[in-house]
Amino acid sequence: MSTTTGSHPSGGAATRPRGGTEVQARPIPLLRLVQVELRKMVDTRSGLWLLAIIAVLSVGAVVLFRLFGPEEGHTFYGFAGMALTPQAFLLPVLGILLVTSEWSQRAGLVTFTLEPRRGLVVVAKSIAAVVVGLLGLALLLAVAALFAAVAGSGDVWDLGARELGYFTILQVLAIMQGVAFGLLLMNSTAAIVLYFALPVAMNLLITFVEVLRENAGWFDLATGQAPLFTQVALTGEQWAQLATVTALWIVLPLVLGWVRLRRTEIKTA
């Protein structure tokens, strides 16, 4: 009688003995996992509504800037920067929901049973998050280009490769911060509250403590990322500060979250 064994405890593919011969089950490819994670973003009402809100706010910010912003700011870069603001604010929330859905939607047991390689699931979620961030960037650039074309003057096309690179970095860092916070806390409410509360607390510290204010670029994420919103080439010190705050607020929570996930017993169904 043929039997089917479960997934190997080490995370390898399961084997299915058939007629006395063990057949190695084909592992799930990374691309398919990424496709599944992308679908999860729109499978829930919260994710779908958040995507819609991000799109509406991105377009709305550009419209308001066109109507009420200074005339000299009506350039490709100016419109793109305005559209980037709501995305930078809300994309981390989308990253949080992508990760914490395994627990808030009680899908973790199914996910990690079908794919026991937890690290691969995290990689797939990260790639899916970055893909959505880049799609959001494409949307804001398209809207900004449209409004820049309507502006009509010859000097509006002021967004070059350097500025595009800065915007790309900001998008990727924003949504990966959400992934990191979600993985670290594994709870939507806690991760979202922490994401919004930390900048407020950090701003208070920087405002009232002079020594912190003078060195904020080395530990405050907003201050370290601020040069990316300019059209000026970053200095070596600014790149070092950006790398430091990225390691502190994105890489470290991501690593700690991964360690926690490896040690967590998945009980939800």
URJOHU-V143882 format. One record per residue. RES is the residue in one letter. PSI is psi in degrees with one decimal (NA if undefined). D_FIRST is the distance of its C-alpha to the first C-alpha in Angstrom with 1 decimal. Layout:
BEGIN
res:RES psi:PSI d_first:D_FIRST
res:RES psi:PSI d_first:D_FIRST
END
This chain:
BEGIN
res:M psi:131.4 d_first:0.0
res:S psi:143.2 d_first:3.8
res:T psi:157.7 d_first:6.5
res:T psi:125.1 d_first:10.2
res:T psi:158.4 d_first:13.0
res:G psi:-174.8 d_first:16.5
res:S psi:144.8 d_first:19.6
res:H psi:138.8 d_first:20.9
res:P psi:-27.3 d_first:23.8
res:S psi:-5.4 d_first:26.2
res:G psi:1.8 d_first:25.9
res:G psi:174.8 d_first:24.0
res:A psi:149.0 d_first:21.5
res:A psi:158.6 d_first:17.9
res:T psi:145.8 d_first:15.1
res:R psi:100.8 d_first:11.8
res:P psi:128.5 d_first:9.5
res:R psi:116.5 d_first:8.3
res:G psi:33.7 d_first:7.5
res:G psi:-2.3 d_first:8.8
res:T psi:128.7 d_first:11.7
res:E psi:129.5 d_first:13.1
res:V psi:125.1 d_first:15.0
res:Q psi:123.1 d_first:18.0
res:A psi:141.0 d_first:18.5
res:R psi:127.0 d_first:22.0
res:P psi:153.2 d_first:24.5
res:I psi:125.2 d_first:26.6
res:P psi:152.4 d_first:30.0
res:L psi:-40.2 d_first:33.1
res:L psi:-40.6 d_first:34.8
res:R psi:-38.2 d_first:32.2
res:L psi:-40.6 d_first:32.6
res:V psi:-42.5 d_first:36.4
res:Q psi:-39.9 d_first:36.2
res:V psi:-44.2 d_first:34.2
res:E psi:-35.7 d_first:36.8
res:L psi:-39.8 d_first:39.6
res:R psi:-34.6 d_first:38.2
res:K psi:-29.1 d_first:38.0
res:M psi:-27.3 d_first:41.8
res:V psi:0.6 d_first:42.5
res:D psi:-21.2 d_first:39.7
res:T psi:151.5 d_first:41.7
res:R psi:-36.4 d_first:45.3
res:S psi:-44.5 d_first:46.6
res:G psi:-42.6 d_first:45.5
res:L psi:-43.6 d_first:46.7
res:W psi:-37.6 d_first:50.0
res:L psi:-41.3 d_first:50.6
res:L psi:-42.9 d_first:50.1
res:A psi:-41.9 d_first:52.6
res:I psi:-41.6 d_first:55.0
res:I psi:-44.0 d_first:55.0
res:A psi:-45.1 d_first:55.7
res:V psi:-44.3 d_first:58.5
res:L psi:-34.7 d_first:60.1
res:S psi:-46.5 d_first:60.0
res:V psi:-42.0 d_first:61.9
res:G psi:-38.4 d_first:64.1
res:A psi:-39.6 d_first:65.2
res:V psi:-41.4 d_first:66.4
res:V psi:-46.6 d_first:68.2
res:L psi:-39.0 d_first:70.0
res:F psi:-35.7 d_first:70.9
res:R psi:-36.0 d_first:72.3
res:L psi:-38.2 d_first:74.4
res:F psi:-7.9 d_first:75.6
res:G psi:162.7 d_first:75.0
res:P psi:142.7 d_first:77.8
res:E psi:-38.0 d_first:78.6
res:E psi:-16.4 d_first:78.4
res:G psi:-3.0 d_first:74.8
res:H psi:69.3 d_first:73.7
res:T psi:171.4 d_first:71.9
res:F psi:-46.6 d_first:68.4
res:Y psi:-42.1 d_first:67.9
res:G psi:-45.2 d_first:69.5
res:F psi:-41.4 d_first:67.3
res:A psi:-40.3 d_first:64.1
res:G psi:-38.5 d_first:65.0
res:M psi:-40.4 d_first:65.5
res:A psi:-27.8 d_first:62.2
res:L psi:-29.1 d_first:60.5
res:T psi:-53.8 d_first:61.8
res:P psi:-30.5 d_first:59.6
res:Q psi:-42.9 d_first:56.5
res:A psi:-27.7 d_first:57.1
res:F psi:-36.5 d_first:57.5
res:L psi:-22.3 d_first:54.4
res:L psi:-38.1 d_first:51.8
res:P psi:-33.1 d_first:50.9
res:V psi:-39.8 d_first:50.1
res:L psi:-40.8 d_first:47.6
res:G psi:-39.0 d_first:46.1
res:I psi:-49.1 d_first:45.8
res:L psi:-33.6 d_first:44.1
res:L psi:-39.6 d_first:41.6
res:V psi:-47.7 d_first:40.4
res:T psi:-9.8 d_first:40.9
res:S psi:-25.9 d_first:39.1
res:E psi:-25.9 d_first:35.8
res:W psi:-41.8 d_first:37.3
res:S psi:-33.3 d_first:39.9
res:Q psi:4.7 d_first:37.4
res:R psi:43.8 d_first:34.6
res:A psi:-0.8 d_first:32.4
res:G psi:-42.8 d_first:31.9
res:L psi:-40.7 d_first:28.5
res:V psi:-47.1 d_first:27.1
res:T psi:-49.9 d_first:29.0
res:F psi:-7.4 d_first:28.0
res:T psi:-44.3 d_first:24.3
res:L psi:-34.1 d_first:24.1
res:E psi:90.4 d_first:26.3
res:P psi:-13.4 d_first:26.3
res:R psi:90.0 d_first:29.0
res:R psi:-36.0 d_first:31.9
res:G psi:-38.4 d_first:34.6
res:L psi:-35.7 d_first:33.4
res:V psi:-42.9 d_first:33.6
res:V psi:-42.4 d_first:37.2
res:V psi:-43.8 d_first:38.1
res:A psi:-41.8 d_first:36.9
res:K psi:-40.6 d_first:38.9
res:S psi:-44.2 d_first:41.9
res:I psi:-43.6 d_first:41.8
res:A psi:-40.8 d_first:41.5
res:A psi:-43.7 d_first:44.4
res:V psi:-39.3 d_first:46.5
res:V psi:-45.3 d_first:45.8
res:V psi:-40.3 d_first:47.1
res:G psi:-41.6 d_first:50.1
res:L psi:-34.6 d_first:51.0
res:L psi:-38.8 d_first:50.6
res:G psi:-38.3 d_first:53.0
res:L psi:-41.3 d_first:55.4
res:A psi:-39.5 d_first:55.3
res:L psi:-48.3 d_first:56.2
res:L psi:-34.1 d_first:59.1
res:L psi:-38.2 d_first:60.4
res:A psi:-44.1 d_first:60.4
res:V psi:-43.4 d_first:62.3
res:A psi:-40.5 d_first:64.7
res:A psi:-39.0 d_first:65.4
res:L psi:-47.0 d_first:66.1
res:F psi:-32.2 d_first:68.6
res:A psi:-37.9 d_first:70.1
res:A psi:-37.5 d_first:70.7
res:V psi:-34.6 d_first:72.4
res:A psi:-38.5 d_first:74.6
res:G psi:-17.9 d_first:75.9
res:S psi:159.5 d_first:77.9
res:G psi:-14.1 d_first:77.4
res:D psi:20.1 d_first:76.6
res:V psi:-17.0 d_first:73.6
res:W psi:72.3 d_first:71.0
res:D psi:19.0 d_first:71.0
res:L psi:106.3 d_first:67.2
res:G psi:-168.4 d_first:66.5
res:A psi:-37.0 d_first:63.6
res:R psi:-46.6 d_first:64.4
res:E psi:-38.4 d_first:64.4
res:L psi:-39.4 d_first:61.2
res:G psi:-40.7 d_first:59.6
res:Y psi:-45.7 d_first:60.9
res:F psi:-39.8 d_first:59.5
res:T psi:-43.6 d_first:56.1
res:I psi:-44.4 d_first:56.0
res:L psi:-42.4 d_first:57.1
res:Q psi:-47.2 d_first:54.3
res:V psi:-43.8 d_first:51.6
res:L psi:-37.8 d_first:52.9
res:A psi:-51.7 d_first:53.3
res:I psi:-28.8 d_first:49.7
res:M psi:-26.5 d_first:48.3
res:Q psi:-41.0 d_first:50.3
res:G psi:-43.3 d_first:48.5
res:V psi:-43.2 d_first:45.1
res:A psi:-45.4 d_first:46.3
res:F psi:-41.0 d_first:47.7
res:G psi:-40.8 d_first:44.6
res:L psi:-35.7 d_first:42.3
res:L psi:-42.7 d_first:44.6
res:L psi:-25.7 d_first:45.1
res:M psi:31.6 d_first:41.9
res:N psi:123.6 d_first:44.0
res:S psi:-50.7 d_first:45.8
res:T psi:-48.2 d_first:48.9
res:A psi:-42.6 d_first:49.5
res:A psi:-41.5 d_first:49.0
res:I psi:-42.6 d_first:51.3
res:V psi:-44.4 d_first:53.9
res:L psi:-40.6 d_first:53.9
res:Y psi:-40.1 d_first:54.2
res:F psi:-28.8 d_first:57.3
res:A psi:-35.3 d_first:58.8
res:L psi:-45.8 d_first:58.8
res:P psi:-35.6 d_first:61.2
res:V psi:-47.6 d_first:63.6
res:A psi:-41.8 d_first:63.6
res:M psi:-38.4 d_first:64.0
res:N psi:-38.6 d_first:66.9
res:L psi:-43.8 d_first:68.7
res:L psi:-45.0 d_first:68.4
res:I psi:-35.9 d_first:69.7
res:T psi:-40.4 d_first:72.5
res:F psi:-14.2 d_first:73.9
res:V psi:110.5 d_first:73.1
res:E psi:-42.7 d_first:75.1
res:V psi:-33.4 d_first:73.4
res:L psi:-39.0 d_first:70.0
res:R psi:-38.1 d_first:71.6
res:E psi:-23.9 d_first:73.0
res:N psi:21.7 d_first:69.5
res:A psi:-30.8 d_first:67.3
res:G psi:-17.7 d_first:66.0
res:W psi:-13.2 d_first:64.1
res:F psi:-13.9 d_first:62.1
res:D psi:122.7 d_first:62.5
res:L psi:-44.5 d_first:60.0
res:A psi:-42.8 d_first:62.4
res:T psi:-41.2 d_first:65.3
res:G psi:-30.2 d_first:63.3
res:Q psi:-13.7 d_first:62.1
res:A psi:-41.2 d_first:65.5
res:P psi:-21.3 d_first:66.8
res:L psi:-15.3 d_first:64.0
res:F psi:4.7 d_first:65.8
res:T psi:168.5 d_first:68.8
res:Q psi:20.2 d_first:69.7
res:V psi:142.4 d_first:70.9
res:A psi:134.0 d_first:69.1
res:L psi:144.9 d_first:67.6
res:T psi:170.5 d_first:69.1
res:G psi:-38.6 d_first:67.3
res:E psi:-38.4 d_first:67.7
res:Q psi:-38.1 d_first:66.3
res:W psi:-39.4 d_first:63.2
res:A psi:-40.1 d_first:62.8
res:Q psi:-41.3 d_first:63.2
res:L psi:-42.9 d_first:60.6
res:A psi:-38.0 d_first:58.1
res:T psi:-48.6 d_first:58.9
res:V psi:-30.7 d_first:58.4
res:T psi:-42.7 d_first:55.2
res:A psi:-37.3 d_first:53.8
res:L psi:-43.5 d_first:55.0
res:W psi:-10.6 d_first:54.0
res:I psi:-55.2 d_first:50.9
res:V psi:-46.9 d_first:49.4
res:L psi:-49.8 d_first:49.7
res:P psi:-34.3 d_first:48.2
res:L psi:-43.4 d_first:45.3
res:V psi:-45.5 d_first:44.6
res:L psi:-38.8 d_first:44.9
res:G psi:-38.4 d_first:42.7
res:W psi:-41.6 d_first:40.0
res:V psi:-42.2 d_first:40.2
res:R psi:-41.3 d_first:40.0
res:L psi:-39.1 d_first:36.9
res:R psi:-30.8 d_first:35.1
res:R psi:-6.0 d_first:35.9
res:T psi:133.9 d_first:35.3
res:E psi:121.2 d_first:32.3
res:I psi:112.8 d_first:31.3
res:K psi:-21.2 d_first:31.3
res:T psi:152.0 d_first:32.4
res:A psi:NA d_first:30.1
END
